[in-house]
Amino acid sequence: MTTLIHPTAVIHPGAQLHPTVRVGAYAVIGERVKVGAGTVIGPHVVLDGWTEIGERNQFFPGVAVGLEPQDLKYDGSISLVKIGDGNRFREYVTINRATEASGTTAIGDNNLLMAYVHVGHNCALEDNIVIANAVALAGHVRIESRAVIGGVLGIHQFVHVGQLAMVGGMSRIDRDVPPFMLVEGNPARVRSLNLVGLRRSGLMDQDNGFGIRQLKQAFRLLYRSEHSFTEALTHLDALAHSANPDSPSKQLLDHLLQFLQTSMTQDRRGLIPGRGRSRD
């Protein structure tokens, strides 16, 4: 329906827009862009490059998606941005496509990126994430579902933020953030479990709250015991194996354990430490 497209918008004839897409004044949409049903593209939005956008997304004024990565290694190859459904991108969010040929910068479903968030090349965001204002994600950052990132901070390249983690505003995030934890500070430290996020997620109500009690036990092992971190992981592994195989508790503990073990491998940046913990 042409009535949904402002007459000042510039849309390449090769762009593929669902008939229900709304396009605001002075928006620019490139040749290789695909946009799904019910998406709203606000004034002065730029969508370019090899960009695929799902349904019911909302792009507020000034958003720029699919432009070349800010990476000196980029050689002009075809690389992608893929965005799922139901996301909201507030004013002046920028999302760069990947660096290498056929690489992807990926954003899942139902995420909220507030004003001035930058998503660098090859980042991968899962679902139901909230990122507050003026957050910069360097290249290859991965954020798992239902994480919350506070405002005015930077996340170093290749950092991995775990499921249901909470990162406090103005923190310095240069290493991996474990799932279910609240991290804050400069230098950042694991301060506690993200109990508010866990309550809001509904996990408190599952398994009569047993999973939360198990996570509290895991937190004490990792960050409040006299064990070394390696010894604490061994105890966490035993705790995970003792859980009912079909219970939500088992899934939570297994995910936490796998995340921590992966973050400690040589090709990773390591983990944000706890209070009084060293880097190892």
C-alpha positions in Angstrom: 0.0 0.0 0.0 1.7 3.2 -1.2 -0.1 5.2 1.5 2.1 3.6 4.1 5.3 5.0 2.5 6.1 8.7 3.0 6.7 10.4 -0.4 10.2 11.6 0.7 11.5 8.1 1.5 14.1 6.7 -0.9 13.5 3.0 -1.5 15.5 1.1 -4.1 13.3 -0.8 -6.6 15.1 -4.0 -5.6 14.2 -3.8 -1.9 11.6 -6.3 -0.8 9.1 -4.8 1.6 5.9 -6.5 2.8 2.8 -4.4 1.8 2.1 -3.7 5.5 5.5 -2.1 6.2 5.3 1.6 7.1 8.1 3.9 6.1 8.6 7.4 7.5 9.9 10.6 6.0 13.4 10.7 4.5 14.1 7.0 5.2 16.6 5.3 2.9 16.3 1.6 2.0 18.9 -0.2 -0.1 18.6 -2.7 -2.9 19.3 -5.9 -0.9 17.1 -5.2 2.1 14.1 -7.5 3.0 11.5 -6.3 5.5 8.7 -8.4 7.0 5.1 -7.7 7.8 4.0 -5.1 10.2 7.4 -3.4 10.6 7.5 0.3 11.2 10.5 2.3 9.8 10.7 5.7 11.2 12.0 9.0 9.8 15.6 9.2 8.6 16.2 5.5 9.2 18.9 3.9 6.9 18.6 0.2 6.0 21.3 -1.0 3.7 23.5 -3.9 2.7 22.4 -7.5 2.8 19.9 -7.1 5.5 17.0 -9.3 6.4 14.4 -8.0 8.9 11.5 -10.1 10.3 8.0 -9.0 11.3 6.6 -6.4 13.7 10.0 -4.6 14.3 10.1 -0.9 15.1 12.9 1.4 14.0 12.8 4.8 15.6 14.3 8.0 14.0 17.9 7.9 12.9 18.5 4.1 13.2 21.2 2.8 10.8 21.3 -1.0 10.0 23.5 -3.0 7.6 26.2 -0.5 6.8 29.8 -1.7 6.4 31.6 -2.9 9.5 34.0 -0.6 11.3 36.8 -3.0 10.7 40.0 -2.3 8.7 40.0 -6.0 7.7 36.8 -5.7 5.8 37.4 -6.2 2.0 33.9 -5.4 0.6 32.7 -9.0 0.7 29.0 -9.9 1.0 28.1 -10.1 4.6 24.8 -10.1 6.4 22.6 -8.6 9.1 19.7 -10.8 10.2 17.0 -9.5 12.6 14.1 -11.5 14.0 10.6 -10.4 15.1 9.2 -7.9 17.5 12.3 -5.9 18.2 12.4 -2.2 19.1 15.4 -0.1 18.1 15.3 3.3 19.6 16.8 6.5 18.3 20.2 6.3 16.5 20.9 2.7 17.1 23.6 1.4 14.7 24.0 -2.3 13.7 26.9 -3.2 11.4 27.0 -6.2 9.2 29.7 -8.9 9.6 33.3 -8.6 8.4 34.0 -11.8 6.6 32.2 -13.2 3.5 28.9 -14.8 4.4 29.3 -13.8 8.1 26.3 -12.6 10.0 25.5 -10.0 12.6 22.4 -11.6 14.2 19.6 -10.3 16.5 16.8 -12.5 17.7 13.3 -11.7 18.8 11.6 -9.2 21.2 14.7 -7.3 22.1 14.8 -3.6 23.2 17.9 -1.6 22.2 17.6 1.9 23.6 19.0 5.1 22.1 22.5 5.2 20.8 23.3 1.5 21.2 26.0 0.3 18.8 26.1 -3.4 17.7 29.4 -4.1 16.1 30.2 -6.6 13.4 29.5 -10.4 13.9 27.6 -9.8 17.2 24.9 -12.3 18.1 22.0 -11.3 20.4 19.5 -13.9 21.4 15.9 -13.0 22.6 14.2 -10.8 25.1 17.4 -8.7 25.8 17.3 -5.2 27.1 20.2 -2.9 26.4 20.0 0.6 27.9 21.2 3.9 26.4 24.6 4.5 25.0 26.0 1.0 25.1 28.7 0.0 22.6 29.2 -3.7 21.7 32.5 -4.4 20.0 32.8 -7.1 17.3 31.9 -10.7 18.0 30.1 -10.0 21.2 27.4 -12.6 22.1 24.5 -11.9 24.5 22.2 -14.7 25.6 18.5 -14.5 26.2 16.9 -12.3 28.9 20.1 -10.5 29.8 19.9 -6.8 30.8 22.7 -4.4 30.1 22.8 -1.1 32.0 23.5 2.2 30.2 26.7 4.0 29.2 29.2 1.2 29.0 31.3 -0.7 26.6 31.7 -4.5 26.0 35.0 -5.7 24.7 35.2 -7.7 21.5 34.6 -11.5 21.8 33.0 -11.1 25.2 30.1 -13.5 26.0 27.2 -12.4 28.3 25.2 -15.2 29.8 21.5 -15.9 30.1 19.6 -13.7 32.6 22.7 -11.8 33.6 22.4 -8.2 34.7 25.2 -5.7 34.0 25.2 -2.5 36.0 25.4 0.9 34.2 28.8 2.4 33.5 30.7 -0.8 34.1 33.8 -1.9 32.2 33.1 -5.3 30.6 36.3 -6.9 29.3 35.6 -10.5 30.1 32.7 -13.0 30.0 29.7 -12.4 32.3 28.4 -15.6 33.8 24.7 -16.5 33.4 22.3 -15.5 36.2 24.8 -13.1 37.9 24.7 -9.4 38.6 28.0 -7.8 37.5 28.9 -4.2 38.2 31.9 -1.9 38.5 35.1 -0.6 37.0 36.8 -3.0 37.1 33.7 -5.1 37.0 33.0 -7.8 39.5 30.3 -10.5 40.1 28.4 -9.0 43.0 25.5 -11.4 43.5 22.9 -13.5 41.8 20.5 -11.5 39.6 17.6 -12.3 41.9 15.3 -9.6 40.5 15.8 -10.9 37.0 15.3 -14.5 38.1 12.0 -13.6 39.9 10.7 -11.7 36.8 11.6 -14.7 34.6 9.3 -17.0 36.4 12.1 -19.4 37.5 11.3 -18.8 41.1 7.9 -20.5 40.6 9.4 -23.5 38.8 10.2 -26.7 40.7 9.0 -25.0 43.9 11.9 -22.6 43.8 14.4 -25.5 44.0 16.4 -24.2 41.0 16.9 -20.9 42.7 18.2 -22.5 45.8 20.6 -24.6 43.7 21.8 -21.4 42.0 22.4 -19.8 45.4 24.4 -22.8 46.4 26.4 -22.6 43.2 27.0 -18.9 43.8 28.3 -19.5 47.3 30.6 -22.2 45.9 32.0 -20.0 43.2 32.3 -16.6 44.9 32.0 -17.0 48.6 33.8 -20.2 49.5 37.5 -20.8 50.3 37.8 -23.1 47.3 39.9 -22.0 44.3 37.8 -21.4 41.2 38.9 -24.7 39.7 38.0 -26.5 42.9 34.6 -24.7 43.0 33.9 -25.9 39.4 34.5 -29.5 40.5 32.0 -29.1 43.3 29.5 -27.4 40.9 29.9 -30.3 38.5 29.0 -32.7 41.4 26.0 -30.5 42.3 24.8 -30.5 38.7 25.1 -34.3 38.5 23.1 -34.7 41.7 20.1 -32.8 40.3 17.1 -34.6 38.9 17.9 -35.1 35.2 14.5 -33.9 34.1 14.2 -30.9 36.4 14.7 -27.2 35.5 17.4 -27.1 38.2 19.5 -29.5 36.2 19.2 -27.3 33.1 20.2 -24.2 35.0 23.2 -25.8 36.6 24.3 -27.5 33.4 24.1 -24.2 31.5 26.1 -22.3 34.2 28.7 -25.0 34.4 29.2 -25.3 30.6 29.4 -21.5 30.3 32.1 -21.2 33.0 34.1 -24.1 31.5 34.0 -22.7 28.0 35.0 -19.2 29.2 38.1 -20.7 30.9 39.5 -22.2 27.7 42.6 -20.7 26.1 40.8 -19.1 23.2 38.4 -17.1 25.4 39.0 -13.9 27.3 38.2 -15.4 30.7 35.6 -14.6 33.3 34.7 -11.5 35.2 35.9 -12.4 38.7 34.0 -12.3 41.9 34.7 -10.0 44.9 38.2 -10.9 46.1 38.7 -13.4 43.4 41.7 -13.3 41.1 41.5 -13.7 37.3 41.9 -17.4 37.6 
